[in-house]
Each structure stands twice: as C-alpha cells, then as structure tokens.
Amino acid sequence: MARGATVIGTSSESNHDYLRSLGAVPVTYGDGLVDRVRAAELGITFSADSRQPWSELADHARLAADGRLRVRIAQSFPLADAGKAHELSEAGHPHGKLILRP
C-alpha cells in the first residue's frame, strides 16, 4: 500500500475480492465491525473519524493521476438528478461511488 499503510476496507462479502484486488484487507461491515477490525491483529487503533486534512488532498490527487489511487465509480448523475442518485444509494449497495456532476 502507499506509504506502507495497511488498509482495511469494509464491504459485504460479495465485494471482498474487489477490496483484495485493491490491496485492502476486507472486513464485513455492520454490527460488530469494531470487534472484527480489532480481530484483524494489524496493530491499529480503530477510528471512525473520516476527516482528512486538506493538506493531504494534493497528495491524493497525485496518487490518482499516477493511477495508484483507484475508486470504483458505480454511476454518474447530472446534479439535476441528485434525487435519483440518493434513491439508488438508499435502495442498497450500488457497488461503487455515485458521482454528481454539474
């Protein structure tokens, strides 16, 4: 992984192979997630804080430009169809990120 980090990705069992293909350690989400992450014995402390310092944004952009940061895009919507994107998100697992564009 970039910078020597071990990445744990949460998903349903059906997406574990995809997470492995990205180099992540798959862990099933849902009730008991914290215990499952701790059971991975990777020497990490669980954190649910999703805030990223803005100073790292340029680093992430460079990784993406170099093809070393991959994000699965499920579907892209014009901003006018944000409601449809929200419905898809609420209906289940779109198997990737939903993108809103201007």
HELIX and SHEET records of a PDB file:
HELIX    1   1 ALA A    2  GLY A    4  5                                   3    
HELIX    2   2 GLU A   13  ASN A   15  5                                   3    
HELIX    3   3 HIS A   16  SER A   21  1                                   6    
HELIX    4   4 LEU A   33  ALA A   39  1                                   7    
HELIX    5   5 TRP A   54  GLU A   56  5                                   3    
HELIX    6   6 LEU A   57  ALA A   65  1                                   9    
HELIX    7   7 LEU A   79  ASP A   81  5                                   3    
HELIX    8   8 ALA A   82  ALA A   91  1                                  10    
SHEET    1   A 2 ILE A   8  SER A  11  0                                        
SHEET    2   A 2 VAL A  25  THR A  28  1                                        
SHEET    1   B 2 ILE A  73  PRO A  78  0                                        
SHEET    2   B 2 LYS A  97  ARG A 101  1                                        
END                                                                             
